[in-house]
Every structure is written in C-alpha cells, then in structure tokens.
Amino acid sequence: MKTKYIAAWILALGMMTSCGDDFLTVVPETALSSNQFFTSETDFKQAVNAAYVPFRQMFNERAWVLEEMHSDNTYYARNVLYGAVDPTENVADFAVPTANGVTANDNVLVQYRLNYQIIARTNQILALIDGVDFAADSKNNLKGQALFLRAFAYFDLVRLFGKVPMHLTPVTGRDDAALPLASTEELYAQIEKDAKDASTMLLNKAKQEAGRATSGAAKTLLANLYITQKKWGPAETLLKDIVTNDGYALMPDYNNAFSFTGTNKNNQESVFEIQYMEGSSGYNGNQIYRFIPSPITAAEIAPITGTSNPQSTSQESNNIPTPDLIAAYETGDKRKDISIGYVTLSQSLAENKTYPYIKKYARPHSLHNNTGHNWPVYRYAEVLLFLAEALNEQGKPADAAVYLNQVRTRAGLAATKAASQAEMREAIFKERRVELAFENKRWFDLTRTGRVKEIIGAHGARIKANPQAYYFPKTAVPPANAFTVLDDYYGLPAVESALTPHF
C-alpha cells in the first residue's frame, strides 16, 4: 500500500511539472523577491536608497585605511600594550602580505565586498526599472543615481585593484556568479559610459534632493576618470562646464567646507558627500574615535569631542597626521590649524606625549562614539584643482594658475609663483595634498602620477631611521617587512579567490 502512495505521488509530481511553466515560477507569498518588490516608483526609490547604504560603512571604516593611511599623509601611533600588529598597520606599513596576486588583509576584503554590494543593488535596479511604468523625470533621476553609484564603485575598485570582475546584470546563480577579470581599459570604458549617462539623467544640485547624486557629481566623477587616464582635453571641457553651469562655489571659510554633526551639510562647496546622522537610528559614524590618538583619558578627549559623556579609549591609534604632511603647509596657511589639532596623552609610552590628530573631523556632538558629520567625497575645491591640472598638462600654466589661486586665496596664501609647466605641476600636486588632506585622495594621486616608489620609498626610509618622530615609543620600531610592498595595486581578496577560478 505504501508503495502505491509513493508511486502516485511521483506520478502527480510528474504531471504538475509537465503542465507548463506556471508551477516552476510560483513566487512565495511569505517573502519579498524581485518579482514582487519592483512594481512601483516607491519600490525603486527604496532600492536606490539601499544602494547608497554601503557607503556609510565604507567611508567610516575602510576607505581611509586603504586610500589615506596607505600614503605619506598619515600613519599609526603604535601602542605596544595593545597587542599584535593588525591588518590596518600592515596597510600603513606597506607590508600587506600578498601572494599570487591575492591577500588575506581584511580591509581589502571588506572594501571589495562593499563596492560589489553597491554594484549588485544598482544592477538589479537598472535591469528592472524600464519595465515599470511611472513618470519619466523620476525614472531618469533614479536611473541616473544608480548609474552614478555603479560607476563610482567600479572606479574605486579599478583604482584599488587594476582588474576586477565586471558584473553589469544581476547574478542569477553559480554559473554567472564568477566572471573573468575585466581589464583596466574595459573597466574605464564602462565607468565612462555610466558616468556620462548619469550626467544627462541626474538633476542639477539646485533641484536635486540634498545628499543624492547630482549631474555635477557625475561630471566630476567623469572628469576624475579623464584625469586618471590623462585625457586632459576632455577633462578641461567637462570641468569648465561644471564651473560655469553647476552652481558650486568655495565656502569663504575653509572650516565651513566640512559639515558639522547636524548642520552645514551638502553646502555650496559640496559636490558629493556621504550622509551620516547622529543618534540611535543606526545612520551615525564614529570616524574621530577611530582616528584619535590613544590611550586617551576622558578628560583629554572631552575638549576634542565635546560630548556629555566623554570616555577614555585605549585602542591602537590610526590615521595620525605625519610630520611630512604637517611640514607641507606653508607659513600662514589657514587650513593647517583647521585640519590638524594636537593633544597630550598622559598615559602614552612615547617620550613625546603630544600627538597631532585630524581636527577637521572632530566636530562637537552629543554622545561618545556617535557622530553625524558627513564625509566629503568631492568638493568644488577639487574641481578647481582638477581644472588647473588639465590646463597645465596641455601647456597652459598661466591659465592653470587662475584656478589654483582661487584655492590658495581662500587658504590665506599669496598667488603661486609657479611659471613653467613643471613648476606648476609640482605646485598643483602639493596644493592637492594640503587642501584635500584626510579626504582619501593622496594614495590615488601617488598612483596616477607614478610616484609611489619615489615618495613612499623616501617616506619609509625616514620612518625606519627615526621611528620616535613617527609616534613609536622609545623601544619600538617598524616591523622588518615595513615598506617592502610598494605596488600600485592591492592584491585581490583571498577569500573571494576561493570562490572563483579566475583569480
């Protein structure tokens, strides 16, 4: 009897599966899927919002490690009581263990995955949005944001790794989950296409909802790509269009170019910034607590953070301004005291217990370890410096000086004395360093200008020769492998390599 029931069940199953596709495509009613969710304008707005979300973790935790502390701008302050050297110190020491093109460094893995979260979410939006009917203006704005975010993520990936898989459609299963590595040129071409399309679909800053990508942001990303590729003519045309038509302006006071925890966000100088909100909603950041020198007492941290409940910290100290960067500021540069502060740590084991810290992100807030200031990604000051660079590289240093000097004037400095193309090139390179300090620009400036080995080699030699000047206690020194991995690109994540045959 039992055999009969089994046979009947198998027969019934066979009949159901042979009755067409309906049985196979039933969507579960107890869980949302793309078939159920993407049916309205509201759904796509929520999906676009979700595509921005990985930025908060990326810029709070990892981007500054890989793109700022992996340079001569910042270093770490070794706390020998804290424990073993961690993956963040390996990045700062240019000693990331890499073999066969891959690395197990956790910072690399998390940054890689956060970028692909953005890519996966925007691919889903772009694959489905044209199949749903709603107002064309709104649809274009949402598509433009998705294209900008995808372009941004791939631009970050290609500059970090050189070659990565390029997914442009949603992954449906194992067969299409692992793709070959796209070349740098293929990635550049797709970034250009996405950024161009985004620039025509997105709204101008004056009309766009605050915090969202704008046409100016897409054009600035595209110009950044052209600058990286040394396509100076197209970069000049695009940047002049931004200057003329997009409504940006330098904030009169450099300090006000950066948001406070609850005010001054997305101001007239802001082209694109990552949005944070102080409080219990989960949208907050805590960058200053990751950067502040330590061990620090509650009394020592209180004037820096302004919180009602200051607390001591004893963790490793990261992203500490280097003596090299501090020396790069000219006498009278207003940006220096706005960007860099100093604190004396009574519990430090170093002979010199006074440390610099990143003051431009030390904005007063209410609660310990909970901040709400936005992170600047593109500012109008960088647009001006990009334009100066594009003009100078075409043999027009006098024209370049006009835009460089706008940035210098705001900083309280005299006009540049650079006259030749070579002098102007160096002047712009140095100006970018101090104007954009701690904004995750320095590593990419070193790689795109081919100066990693020159500048980081000398930087590493100075640290090894005098560790105490770079915040080491008297008996501590950099590890033996420090400044031995001076490559332009990071190795791909080892964990990911185990999931694909392509790297």
C-alpha positions as CSV (number, residue, x, y, z in Angstrom):
1,M,0.0,0.0,0.0
2,K,2.8,2.4,0.9
3,T,4.4,1.7,-2.5
4,K,1.2,2.7,-4.2
5,Y,1.1,6.0,-2.4
6,I,4.7,6.7,-3.4
7,A,4.1,5.9,-7.0
8,A,1.0,8.1,-7.1
9,W,3.0,11.0,-5.6
10,I,5.7,10.6,-8.2
11,L,3.1,10.5,-11.0
12,A,1.4,13.6,-9.6
13,L,4.6,15.4,-9.4
14,G,5.5,14.5,-12.9
15,M,2.1,15.7,-14.1
16,M,2.5,19.0,-12.3
17,T,5.9,19.6,-13.7
18,S,4.8,18.8,-17.3
19,C,1.9,21.3,-17.2
20,G,4.0,24.2,-18.3
21,D,6.0,26.9,-16.5
22,D,3.4,28.0,-14.0
23,F,4.4,25.5,-11.3
24,L,8.0,26.4,-11.7
25,T,7.6,30.1,-11.4
26,V,5.3,30.4,-8.4
27,V,6.6,33.2,-6.2
28,P,6.5,32.6,-2.4
29,E,3.9,34.8,-0.8
30,T,5.6,34.9,2.6
31,A,8.8,36.6,1.4
32,L,9.7,39.5,-0.9
33,S,11.5,38.9,-4.1
34,S,12.4,41.0,-7.1
35,N,9.3,39.8,-8.9
36,Q,7.1,41.1,-6.1
37,F,9.0,44.2,-4.9
38,F,10.0,46.1,-8.1
39,T,6.5,47.1,-9.1
40,S,6.2,50.8,-8.4
41,E,8.1,54.1,-8.3
42,T,8.2,53.9,-4.5
43,D,9.9,50.5,-4.7
44,F,12.6,51.8,-6.9
45,K,13.2,54.8,-4.7
46,Q,13.7,52.5,-1.7
47,A,16.0,50.3,-3.8
48,V,18.1,53.4,-4.8
49,N,18.3,54.4,-1.1
50,A,19.6,50.9,-0.3
51,A,22.3,51.3,-2.9
52,Y,23.8,54.3,-1.0
53,V,23.9,52.4,2.3
54,P,27.3,50.6,1.9
55,F,29.0,53.9,1.6
56,R,28.4,54.6,5.3
57,Q,30.5,51.6,6.4
58,M,33.0,52.0,3.6
59,F,33.9,55.6,4.5
60,N,33.6,55.1,8.2
61,E,35.8,52.0,8.4
62,R,37.9,51.1,5.4
63,A,38.4,53.8,2.7
64,W,40.6,55.9,4.8
65,V,42.8,52.9,5.7
66,L,43.4,51.9,2.0
67,E,43.4,55.4,0.4
68,E,44.8,57.8,3.0
69,M,46.8,55.9,5.7
70,H,48.4,53.9,2.8
71,S,50.4,57.1,1.9
72,D,52.7,59.6,3.4
73,N,49.9,61.7,4.8
74,T,49.0,59.7,7.9
75,Y,50.4,56.8,9.9
76,Y,49.6,55.0,13.1
77,A,50.7,55.6,16.7
78,R,52.0,52.3,18.0
79,N,50.6,51.2,21.4
80,V,52.8,48.3,22.4
81,L,50.4,47.4,25.2
82,Y,47.5,47.0,22.8
83,G,48.6,43.6,21.3
84,A,49.6,42.2,18.0
85,V,50.0,44.2,14.8
86,D,46.7,44.1,12.9
87,P,45.8,44.3,9.2
88,T,45.4,48.1,9.4
89,E,49.0,48.5,10.5
90,N,50.1,46.3,7.6
91,V,48.4,48.7,5.2
92,A,50.1,51.7,6.8
93,D,53.4,49.9,6.8
94,F,53.2,49.0,3.1
95,A,53.6,45.4,4.2
96,V,50.3,43.8,3.1
97,P,51.1,40.1,2.8
98,T,50.4,39.2,-0.9
99,A,51.0,36.0,-2.8
100,N,49.9,35.1,-6.4
101,G,48.0,38.3,-6.7
102,V,45.8,37.8,-3.6
103,T,45.9,38.9,0.0
104,A,44.1,37.9,3.2
105,N,44.0,41.5,4.5
106,D,40.6,42.2,6.0
107,N,40.5,45.9,4.9
108,V,40.9,44.8,1.3
109,L,38.1,42.2,1.6
110,V,35.6,44.5,3.2
111,Q,36.2,47.4,0.8
112,Y,35.9,45.0,-2.1
113,R,32.6,43.5,-0.9
114,L,31.0,46.8,0.0
115,N,31.7,48.1,-3.6
116,Y,30.1,44.9,-5.0
117,Q,27.1,45.4,-2.7
118,I,26.5,48.7,-4.4
119,I,27.1,47.1,-7.9
120,A,24.7,44.3,-7.2
121,R,21.9,46.6,-5.9
122,T,22.3,49.0,-8.8
123,N,22.3,46.2,-11.4
124,Q,19.0,45.0,-10.0
125,I,17.5,48.5,-10.3
126,L,18.8,49.0,-13.9
127,A,17.7,45.6,-15.1
128,L,14.1,46.2,-14.0
129,I,13.3,49.9,-13.9
130,D,12.3,50.3,-17.6
131,G,9.7,47.5,-17.2
132,V,7.7,49.5,-14.7
133,D,5.6,52.5,-15.8
134,F,5.9,55.7,-13.9
135,A,6.9,59.4,-14.6
136,A,9.8,59.7,-16.9
137,D,11.5,62.5,-15.0
138,S,11.5,60.5,-11.8
139,K,12.6,57.4,-13.6
140,N,15.6,59.2,-15.2
141,N,16.6,60.6,-11.9
142,L,16.6,57.2,-10.2
143,K,18.4,55.5,-13.2
144,G,20.9,58.3,-13.1
145,Q,21.6,57.7,-9.4
146,A,22.0,54.0,-10.0
147,L,24.4,54.6,-12.9
148,F,26.5,57.1,-10.9
149,L,26.7,54.7,-7.9
150,R,27.8,51.8,-10.1
151,A,30.4,54.0,-11.9
152,F,31.7,55.2,-8.5
153,A,32.0,51.6,-7.2
154,Y,33.8,50.4,-10.2
155,F,36.1,53.5,-10.2
156,D,37.1,52.7,-6.6
157,L,37.7,49.1,-7.5
158,V,39.8,49.7,-10.6
159,R,42.0,52.2,-8.8
160,L,42.5,49.8,-5.9
161,F,43.0,46.5,-7.8
162,G,43.5,47.3,-11.5
163,K,41.4,44.3,-12.7
164,V,38.2,43.0,-11.2
165,P,35.2,41.1,-12.4
166,M,32.7,43.3,-14.2
167,H,29.0,42.5,-13.5
168,L,26.5,44.6,-15.4
169,T,23.4,42.4,-14.9
170,P,22.0,40.7,-11.8
171,V,23.7,37.4,-10.8
172,T,21.1,34.6,-11.2
173,G,23.1,31.6,-9.9
174,R,26.5,29.9,-9.6
175,D,27.1,29.9,-13.4
176,D,27.3,33.7,-13.7
177,A,28.5,34.5,-10.2
178,A,32.2,34.1,-11.1
179,L,33.3,36.2,-14.1
180,P,36.8,36.7,-15.6
181,L,38.7,39.7,-14.6
182,A,38.0,42.7,-16.8
183,S,41.0,44.7,-17.9
184,T,41.6,48.2,-16.6
185,E,40.7,49.6,-20.0
186,E,37.4,47.7,-20.1
187,L,36.5,49.0,-16.6
188,Y,37.4,52.5,-17.6
189,A,35.2,52.3,-20.7
190,Q,32.2,51.1,-18.6
191,I,32.8,53.8,-15.9
192,E,32.9,56.4,-18.6
193,K,29.6,55.2,-20.2
194,D,27.8,55.0,-16.8
195,A,29.0,58.4,-15.7
196,K,28.2,60.1,-19.0
197,D,24.7,58.6,-19.0
198,A,24.2,59.6,-15.3
199,S,25.3,63.2,-16.0
200,T,22.4,63.6,-18.6
201,M,19.8,62.0,-16.4
202,L,20.5,63.5,-13.0
203,L,19.2,66.7,-11.7
204,N,21.3,69.8,-11.0
205,K,22.4,70.4,-7.4
206,A,19.8,73.2,-7.1
207,K,16.9,70.9,-8.0
208,Q,18.1,67.6,-6.5
209,E,17.2,66.3,-3.1
210,A,20.1,67.1,-0.7
211,G,22.5,64.2,-0.3
212,R,21.7,62.5,-3.6
213,A,24.0,62.3,-6.6
214,T,23.6,65.2,-9.0
215,S,24.6,65.9,-12.6
216,G,27.6,67.8,-11.2
217,A,28.7,64.8,-9.1
218,A,28.5,62.6,-12.2
219,K,30.5,65.1,-14.3
220,T,33.1,65.4,-11.5
221,L,33.5,61.6,-11.4
222,L,33.9,61.5,-15.1
223,A,36.5,64.3,-15.0
224,N,38.3,62.4,-12.3
225,L,38.4,59.4,-14.7
226,Y,39.7,61.5,-17.5
227,I,42.4,63.0,-15.2
228,T,43.4,59.4,-14.2
229,Q,43.6,58.5,-17.9
230,K,45.5,61.7,-18.8
231,K,42.7,62.7,-21.2
232,W,43.4,66.4,-20.5
233,G,41.3,67.9,-23.2
234,P,38.0,66.2,-22.4
235,A,38.7,66.8,-18.7
236,E,39.1,70.5,-19.4
237,T,35.8,70.8,-21.3
238,L,33.9,68.9,-18.7
239,L,35.4,70.8,-15.7
240,K,34.8,74.2,-17.3
241,D,31.1,73.2,-17.8
242,I,30.9,72.4,-14.0
243,V,32.5,75.7,-13.1
244,T,30.2,77.7,-15.4
245,N,26.9,75.9,-15.1
246,D,26.5,73.8,-11.9
247,G,26.2,76.5,-9.2
248,Y,29.1,75.5,-6.9
249,A,31.3,77.9,-5.0
250,L,34.0,77.8,-2.4
251,M,32.8,78.4,1.1
252,P,34.5,81.6,2.3
253,D,35.9,79.8,5.4
254,Y,37.7,76.5,4.8
255,N,36.3,75.3,8.1
256,N,32.8,75.5,6.8
257,A,33.6,73.4,3.7
258,F,33.0,70.5,6.0
259,S,29.7,69.6,7.7
260,F,29.1,69.7,11.4
261,T,27.3,66.9,13.0
262,G,23.9,68.4,12.4
263,T,24.4,71.5,10.2
264,N,26.2,72.8,7.1
265,K,25.6,69.5,5.2
266,N,25.7,69.4,1.4
267,N,26.7,73.1,1.3
268,Q,27.5,75.2,-1.8
269,E,31.0,73.6,-2.0
270,S,29.8,70.1,-1.6
271,V,29.7,68.1,-4.9
272,F,29.1,64.7,-3.3
273,E,29.3,63.6,0.3
274,I,28.4,60.5,2.4
275,Q,25.5,61.1,4.6
276,Y,25.6,60.4,8.4
277,M,23.1,61.2,11.1
278,E,23.9,61.4,14.8
279,G,21.6,59.4,17.1
280,S,20.2,55.9,17.7
281,S,18.8,55.3,14.2
282,G,21.9,53.5,13.0
283,Y,23.0,56.1,10.5
284,N,25.8,57.5,12.6
285,G,29.5,57.4,12.0
286,N,32.4,57.5,14.5
287,Q,35.5,58.4,12.5
288,I,37.1,60.6,15.0
289,Y,37.1,57.8,17.5
290,R,38.9,55.6,15.0
291,F,41.5,58.4,14.4
292,I,42.1,59.9,17.8
293,P,45.5,59.2,19.4
294,S,45.3,56.7,22.3
295,P,45.4,55.8,25.2
296,I,43.5,58.9,26.0
297,T,41.7,59.8,29.2
298,A,38.1,61.1,29.4
299,A,39.5,64.5,30.4
300,E,41.8,64.6,27.4
301,I,39.2,63.6,24.9
302,A,36.4,65.8,26.2
303,P,37.7,69.1,24.6
304,I,38.0,67.3,21.3
305,T,34.6,65.7,21.0
306,G,32.5,68.0,23.2
307,T,30.3,65.1,24.4
308,S,28.3,65.0,27.6
309,N,29.7,61.5,28.4
310,P,33.4,61.5,27.5
311,Q,35.1,58.2,27.9
312,S,38.7,57.0,27.8
313,T,39.9,54.8,24.9
314,S,43.0,52.5,24.7
315,Q,42.9,51.1,21.2
316,E,45.5,51.3,18.5
317,S,45.7,54.8,17.0
318,N,45.3,55.2,13.3
319,N,45.3,57.9,10.6
320,I,47.6,60.2,12.6
321,P,49.0,63.1,10.5
322,T,52.6,62.6,9.7
323,P,55.4,65.2,10.3
324,D,55.8,65.2,6.5
325,L,52.3,66.4,5.9
326,I,52.5,68.9,8.7
327,A,55.7,70.4,7.2
328,A,53.9,70.6,3.8
329,Y,51.7,73.5,4.9
330,E,53.2,76.9,4.0
331,T,53.5,79.6,6.7
332,G,50.2,81.4,7.1
333,D,48.1,78.6,5.6
334,K,44.7,78.8,7.4
335,R,44.0,75.2,6.6
336,K,46.6,73.9,8.9
337,D,45.0,74.7,12.2
338,I,41.6,73.8,10.9
339,S,42.8,70.4,9.7
340,I,45.2,69.4,12.4
341,G,45.0,69.7,16.2
342,Y,47.2,68.4,19.0
343,V,46.6,66.5,22.2
344,T,48.9,65.5,25.0
345,L,48.3,61.9,26.3
346,S,49.4,61.5,29.8
347,Q,49.4,57.7,29.5
348,S,51.4,57.5,26.3
349,L,54.6,55.4,26.4
350,A,56.3,57.7,23.9
351,E,58.9,60.3,25.0
352,N,57.0,63.0,23.2
353,K,53.5,62.6,24.5
354,T,52.0,65.3,22.3
355,Y,50.3,63.9,19.1
356,P,48.6,65.5,16.1
357,Y,45.1,64.4,15.2
358,I,42.7,65.0,12.4
359,K,40.8,68.1,13.6
360,K,38.6,68.7,10.5
361,Y,36.5,65.7,11.5
362,A,36.5,66.5,15.3
363,R,33.1,68.1,15.2
364,P,31.2,68.6,18.5
365,H,28.5,66.1,19.1
366,S,26.3,64.8,22.0
367,L,27.3,61.2,22.7
368,H,30.5,59.3,22.9
369,N,31.3,57.3,19.7
370,N,28.3,58.6,17.8
371,T,28.9,61.3,15.2
372,G,26.8,62.8,12.4
373,H,29.1,64.9,10.2
374,N,29.1,63.9,6.5
375,W,32.2,62.7,4.8
376,P,33.4,64.8,1.8
377,V,34.0,62.8,-1.4
378,Y,34.1,65.6,-4.0
379,R,34.3,69.3,-3.2
380,Y,34.3,72.3,-5.6
381,A,37.9,73.0,-4.5
382,E,38.9,69.7,-6.1
383,V,37.1,70.7,-9.3
384,L,39.2,73.8,-9.5
385,L,42.4,71.9,-8.8
386,F,41.4,69.3,-11.5
387,L,40.9,72.1,-14.0
388,A,44.2,73.6,-13.1
389,E,45.9,70.3,-13.7
390,A,44.1,69.7,-17.0
391,L,45.1,73.1,-18.3
392,N,48.7,72.8,-17.2
393,E,49.2,69.4,-18.8
394,Q,48.1,71.0,-22.1
395,G,50.9,73.5,-21.8
396,K,48.8,76.4,-20.3
397,P,50.4,77.0,-16.8
398,A,49.2,80.7,-16.8
399,D,45.6,79.6,-17.3
400,A,46.1,76.9,-14.6
401,A,47.2,79.5,-12.1
402,V,43.8,81.2,-12.2
403,Y,42.1,78.2,-10.7
404,L,44.9,77.2,-8.4
405,N,45.0,80.7,-6.9
406,Q,41.3,80.6,-6.1
407,V,42.0,77.7,-3.7
408,R,45.2,79.4,-2.4
409,T,43.4,82.7,-1.8
410,R,40.8,81.1,0.4
411,A,43.6,79.5,2.4
412,G,45.1,83.0,3.1
413,L,48.1,82.4,0.8
414,A,49.7,84.5,-1.9
415,A,49.3,83.6,-5.6
416,T,51.5,80.8,-6.8
417,K,55.0,81.7,-8.1
418,A,55.0,78.7,-10.4
419,A,55.5,79.7,-14.0
420,S,56.7,76.8,-16.1
421,Q,54.7,73.7,-16.7
422,A,57.0,71.6,-14.5
423,E,56.8,74.1,-11.7
424,M,53.0,74.3,-12.0
425,R,52.7,70.5,-12.0
426,E,54.5,70.3,-8.7
427,A,52.6,73.3,-7.2
428,I,49.2,71.6,-8.0
429,F,50.5,68.3,-6.7
430,K,51.5,69.9,-3.4
431,E,48.3,72.0,-3.2
432,R,46.1,68.9,-3.6
433,R,48.0,67.4,-0.6
434,V,47.1,70.1,1.9
435,E,43.7,71.2,0.5
436,L,42.4,67.6,0.3
437,A,44.3,66.2,3.3
438,F,42.4,63.3,5.0
439,E,39.8,63.0,2.2
440,N,41.2,59.8,0.8
441,K,42.9,61.4,-2.2
442,R,46.6,61.0,-1.5
443,W,47.1,57.3,-2.5
444,F,45.3,57.8,-5.8
445,D,47.4,60.9,-6.5
446,L,50.5,58.9,-6.0
447,T,49.5,56.0,-8.2
448,R,48.1,58.1,-11.1
449,T,51.2,60.2,-11.2
450,G,53.6,57.2,-11.0
451,R,55.3,58.5,-7.8
452,V,54.6,55.6,-5.3
453,K,58.2,54.2,-5.2
454,E,59.8,57.7,-5.2
455,I,57.7,59.2,-2.4
456,I,56.8,56.2,-0.3
457,G,60.3,54.8,-0.6
458,A,61.7,58.0,0.9
459,H,58.9,58.2,3.5
460,G,59.6,54.7,4.7
461,A,63.3,55.4,5.0
462,R,62.6,58.4,7.2
463,I,60.3,56.3,9.5
464,K,62.9,53.5,9.8
465,A,65.7,56.0,10.5
466,N,63.7,57.8,13.2
467,P,60.7,55.8,14.5
468,Q,60.2,58.1,17.5
469,A,59.4,61.0,15.2
470,Y,56.6,58.9,13.8
471,Y,54.9,58.2,17.1
472,F,56.7,55.0,18.2
473,P,57.6,54.5,21.9
474,K,61.4,54.6,22.5
475,T,61.9,50.8,22.3
476,A,59.5,50.1,19.4
477,V,60.4,50.0,15.7
478,P,58.5,49.3,12.5
479,P,58.3,45.6,11.5
480,A,61.1,44.2,9.4
481,N,58.9,43.9,6.3
482,A,57.7,47.6,6.5
483,F,57.8,49.4,3.2
484,T,58.6,46.3,1.1
485,V,55.3,46.2,-0.9
486,L,55.3,49.3,-3.0
487,D,52.9,48.2,-5.7
488,D,50.3,50.5,-7.3
489,Y,47.5,48.0,-6.7
490,Y,46.4,45.8,-3.8
491,G,46.1,42.0,-4.2
492,L,42.6,40.8,-4.7
493,P,40.8,39.3,-1.6
494,A,42.0,35.7,-0.9
495,V,38.6,34.7,0.4
496,E,37.0,35.8,-2.9
497,S,39.7,33.9,-4.9
498,A,38.5,30.7,-3.3
499,L,35.1,31.2,-4.9
500,T,36.2,31.8,-8.5
501,P,38.6,30.1,-10.9
502,H,39.5,33.5,-12.4
503,F,41.9,34.8,-9.7
